[in-house]
């Protein structure tokens, strides 16, 4: 019987695991970087790295566009839920040709966990000025819709009809919201945040330029709101938001309707 969980896939031979997890890669990504469907370069060097040991309920995958590249063009981290559903913890598409901002590491090389554990403020200011959102080390590839399509094909192959995501930042939740995801938890928080940035909202007076991340224009910008939230404007860390999507269906959430990127 074909496996229908991450743990089940991870019990297979590495060749089978590799074939299954490769389904998560959008074909447009292979086209963009002229990658072989075998995910090796012309010299036979492997470009796909998997952390999926037997017995583990999680998978981390990193796809590079060339050997020895500093960052993968695709990074994904998924795990099984307690009832065997698929939960996406992190999914990143990096443009390797764009400038890199070291928001993920401190000057001494220690990790920041994308700014959730500690913050490289100078790198974050540079990323903000370059138009990036919190946590981004490079510009994205603008392939989310294609990635969702590939992911849903993967989900269907496991005989599931829905999956869950954990938005790390406010702007991630909004992006998922605008791509047909609904809230399992955190909808009240998202509404409270949106209300706080509306006219006469309690967050608007805090957009006082006291730090570079609290820009007065953030009230009507998802990206700038996210920076202000990352900077602690809520008085607490952005957390507790879990979203889900039914395969082939679009939820119609409108919490941030009208707010620009």
Secondary structure as a PSIPRED ss2 file (coil, helix, strand):
# PSIPRED VFORMAT (PSIPRED V4.0)

   1 X C   1.000  0.000  0.000
   2 X C   1.000  0.000  0.000
   3 X C   1.000  0.000  0.000
   4 X C   1.000  0.000  0.000
   5 X C   1.000  0.000  0.000
   6 X H   0.000  1.000  0.000
   7 X H   0.000  1.000  0.000
   8 X H   0.000  1.000  0.000
   9 X H   0.000  1.000  0.000
  10 X H   0.000  1.000  0.000
  11 X C   1.000  0.000  0.000
  12 X C   1.000  0.000  0.000
  13 X C   1.000  0.000  0.000
  14 X H   0.000  1.000  0.000
  15 X H   0.000  1.000  0.000
  16 X H   0.000  1.000  0.000
  17 X H   0.000  1.000  0.000
  18 X H   0.000  1.000  0.000
  19 X H   0.000  1.000  0.000
  20 X H   0.000  1.000  0.000
  21 X H   0.000  1.000  0.000
  22 X H   0.000  1.000  0.000
  23 X H   0.000  1.000  0.000
  24 X H   0.000  1.000  0.000
  25 X C   1.000  0.000  0.000
  26 X C   1.000  0.000  0.000
  27 X H   0.000  1.000  0.000
  28 X H   0.000  1.000  0.000
  29 X H   0.000  1.000  0.000
  30 X H   0.000  1.000  0.000
  31 X H   0.000  1.000  0.000
  32 X H   0.000  1.000  0.000
  33 X C   1.000  0.000  0.000
  34 X C   1.000  0.000  0.000
  35 X C   1.000  0.000  0.000
  36 X C   1.000  0.000  0.000
  37 X C   1.000  0.000  0.000
  38 X C   1.000  0.000  0.000
  39 X C   1.000  0.000  0.000
  40 X E   0.000  0.000  1.000
  41 X C   1.000  0.000  0.000
  42 X C   1.000  0.000  0.000
  43 X C   1.000  0.000  0.000
  44 X C   1.000  0.000  0.000
  45 X C   1.000  0.000  0.000
  46 X E   0.000  0.000  1.000
  47 X C   1.000  0.000  0.000
  48 X E   0.000  0.000  1.000
  49 X E   0.000  0.000  1.000
  50 X E   0.000  0.000  1.000
  51 X E   0.000  0.000  1.000
  52 X C   1.000  0.000  0.000
  53 X C   1.000  0.000  0.000
  54 X C   1.000  0.000  0.000
  55 X C   1.000  0.000  0.000
  56 X C   1.000  0.000  0.000
  57 X C   1.000  0.000  0.000
  58 X E   0.000  0.000  1.000
  59 X E   0.000  0.000  1.000
  60 X E   0.000  0.000  1.000
  61 X E   0.000  0.000  1.000
  62 X E   0.000  0.000  1.000
  63 X E   0.000  0.000  1.000
  64 X C   1.000  0.000  0.000
  65 X C   1.000  0.000  0.000
  66 X C   1.000  0.000  0.000
  67 X C   1.000  0.000  0.000
  68 X C   1.000  0.000  0.000
  69 X C   1.000  0.000  0.000
  70 X C   1.000  0.000  0.000
  71 X C   1.000  0.000  0.000
  72 X C   1.000  0.000  0.000
  73 X C   1.000  0.000  0.000
  74 X E   0.000  0.000  1.000
  75 X E   0.000  0.000  1.000
  76 X E   0.000  0.000  1.000
  77 X E   0.000  0.000  1.000
  78 X E   0.000  0.000  1.000
  79 X E   0.000  0.000  1.000
  80 X E   0.000  0.000  1.000
  81 X C   1.000  0.000  0.000
  82 X C   1.000  0.000  0.000
  83 X C   1.000  0.000  0.000
  84 X C   1.000  0.000  0.000
  85 X C   1.000  0.000  0.000
  86 X E   0.000  0.000  1.000
  87 X E   0.000  0.000  1.000
  88 X E   0.000  0.000  1.000
  89 X E   0.000  0.000  1.000
  90 X E   0.000  0.000  1.000
  91 X E   0.000  0.000  1.000
  92 X E   0.000  0.000  1.000
  93 X E   0.000  0.000  1.000
  94 X C   1.000  0.000  0.000
  95 X C   1.000  0.000  0.000
  96 X C   1.000  0.000  0.000
  97 X C   1.000  0.000  0.000
  98 X C   1.000  0.000  0.000
  99 X C   1.000  0.000  0.000
 100 X C   1.000  0.000  0.000
 101 X C   1.000  0.000  0.000
 102 X C   1.000  0.000  0.000
 103 X C   1.000  0.000  0.000
 104 X C   1.000  0.000  0.000
 105 X E   0.000  0.000  1.000
 106 X C   1.000  0.000  0.000
 107 X C   1.000  0.000  0.000
 108 X C   1.000  0.000  0.000
 109 X C   1.000  0.000  0.000
 110 X C   1.000  0.000  0.000
 111 X E   0.000  0.000  1.000
 112 X C   1.000  0.000  0.000
 113 X C   1.000  0.000  0.000
 114 X C   1.000  0.000  0.000
 115 X C   1.000  0.000  0.000
 116 X C   1.000  0.000  0.000
 117 X C   1.000  0.000  0.000
 118 X C   1.000  0.000  0.000
 119 X C   1.000  0.000  0.000
 120 X C   1.000  0.000  0.000
 121 X H   0.000  1.000  0.000
 122 X H   0.000  1.000  0.000
 123 X H   0.000  1.000  0.000
 124 X H   0.000  1.000  0.000
 125 X H   0.000  1.000  0.000
 126 X H   0.000  1.000  0.000
 127 X H   0.000  1.000  0.000
 128 X H   0.000  1.000  0.000
 129 X H   0.000  1.000  0.000
 130 X C   1.000  0.000  0.000
 131 X C   1.000  0.000  0.000
 132 X C   1.000  0.000  0.000
 133 X C   1.000  0.000  0.000
 134 X C   1.000  0.000  0.000
 135 X C   1.000  0.000  0.000
 136 X C   1.000  0.000  0.000
 137 X C   1.000  0.000  0.000
 138 X C   1.000  0.000  0.000
 139 X C   1.000  0.000  0.000
 140 X C   1.000  0.000  0.000
 141 X C   1.000  0.000  0.000
 142 X C   1.000  0.000  0.000
 143 X C   1.000  0.000  0.000
 144 X H   0.000  1.000  0.000
 145 X H   0.000  1.000  0.000
 146 X H   0.000  1.000  0.000
 147 X H   0.000  1.000  0.000
 148 X H   0.000  1.000  0.000
 149 X H   0.000  1.000  0.000
 150 X H   0.000  1.000  0.000
 151 X H   0.000  1.000  0.000
 152 X H   0.000  1.000  0.000
 153 X H   0.000  1.000  0.000
 154 X H   0.000  1.000  0.000
 155 X H   0.000  1.000  0.000
 156 X H   0.000  1.000  0.000
 157 X H   0.000  1.000  0.000
 158 X C   1.000  0.000  0.000
 159 X C   1.000  0.000  0.000
 160 X C   1.000  0.000  0.000
 161 X C   1.000  0.000  0.000
 162 X E   0.000  0.000  1.000
 163 X E   0.000  0.000  1.000
 164 X E   0.000  0.000  1.000
 165 X E   0.000  0.000  1.000
 166 X C   1.000  0.000  0.000
 167 X C   1.000  0.000  0.000
 168 X C   1.000  0.000  0.000
 169 X C   1.000  0.000  0.000
 170 X H   0.000  1.000  0.000
 171 X H   0.000  1.000  0.000
 172 X H   0.000  1.000  0.000
 173 X H   0.000  1.000  0.000
 174 X H   0.000  1.000  0.000
 175 X H   0.000  1.000  0.000
 176 X H   0.000  1.000  0.000
 177 X H   0.000  1.000  0.000
 178 X C   1.000  0.000  0.000
 179 X C   1.000  0.000  0.000
 180 X C   1.000  0.000  0.000
 181 X C   1.000  0.000  0.000
 182 X E   0.000  0.000  1.000
 183 X E   0.000  0.000  1.000
 184 X E   0.000  0.000  1.000
 185 X E   0.000  0.000  1.000
 186 X C   1.000  0.000  0.000
 187 X H   0.000  1.000  0.000
 188 X H   0.000  1.000  0.000
 189 X H   0.000  1.000  0.000
 190 X H   0.000  1.000  0.000
 191 X H   0.000  1.000  0.000
 192 X H   0.000  1.000  0.000
 193 X H   0.000  1.000  0.000
 194 X H   0.000  1.000  0.000
 195 X H   0.000  1.000  0.000
 196 X H   0.000  1.000  0.000
 197 X H   0.000  1.000  0.000
 198 X C   1.000  0.000  0.000
 199 X C   1.000  0.000  0.000
 200 X C   1.000  0.000  0.000
 201 X C   1.000  0.000  0.000
 202 X C   1.000  0.000  0.000
 203 X C   1.000  0.000  0.000
 204 X H   0.000  1.000  0.000
 205 X H   0.000  1.000  0.000
 206 X H   0.000  1.000  0.000
 207 X C   1.000  0.000  0.000
 208 X C   1.000  0.000  0.000
 209 X C   1.000  0.000  0.000
 210 X C   1.000  0.000  0.000
 211 X C   1.000  0.000  0.000
 212 X C   1.000  0.000  0.000
 213 X C   1.000  0.000  0.000
 214 X C   1.000  0.000  0.000
 215 X C   1.000  0.000  0.000
 216 X H   0.000  1.000  0.000
 217 X H   0.000  1.000  0.000
 218 X H   0.000  1.000  0.000
 219 X H   0.000  1.000  0.000
 220 X H   0.000  1.000  0.000
 221 X E   0.000  0.000  1.000
 222 X H   0.000  1.000  0.000
 223 X H   0.000  1.000  0.000
 224 X H   0.000  1.000  0.000
 225 X H   0.000  1.000  0.000
 226 X H   0.000  1.000  0.000
 227 X H   0.000  1.000  0.000
 228 X H   0.000  1.000  0.000
 229 X H   0.000  1.000  0.000
 230 X H   0.000  1.000  0.000
 231 X C   1.000  0.000  0.000
 232 X C   1.000  0.000  0.000
 233 X C   1.000  0.000  0.000
 234 X C   1.000  0.000  0.000
 235 X C   1.000  0.000  0.000
 236 X C   1.000  0.000  0.000
 237 X C   1.000  0.000  0.000
 238 X C   1.000  0.000  0.000
 239 X C   1.000  0.000  0.000
 240 X C   1.000  0.000  0.000
 241 X C   1.000  0.000  0.000
 242 X E   0.000  0.000  1.000
 243 X E   0.000  0.000  1.000
 244 X E   0.000  0.000  1.000
 245 X E   0.000  0.000  1.000
 246 X E   0.000  0.000  1.000
 247 X C   1.000  0.000  0.000
 248 X C   1.000  0.000  0.000
 249 X C   1.000  0.000  0.000
 250 X C   1.000  0.000  0.000
 251 X C   1.000  0.000  0.000
 252 X C   1.000  0.000  0.000
 253 X C   1.000  0.000  0.000
 254 X C   1.000  0.000  0.000
 255 X C   1.000  0.000  0.000
 256 X C   1.000  0.000  0.000
 257 X C   1.000  0.000  0.000
 258 X C   1.000  0.000  0.000
 259 X C   1.000  0.000  0.000
 260 X E   0.000  0.000  1.000
 261 X C   1.000  0.000  0.000
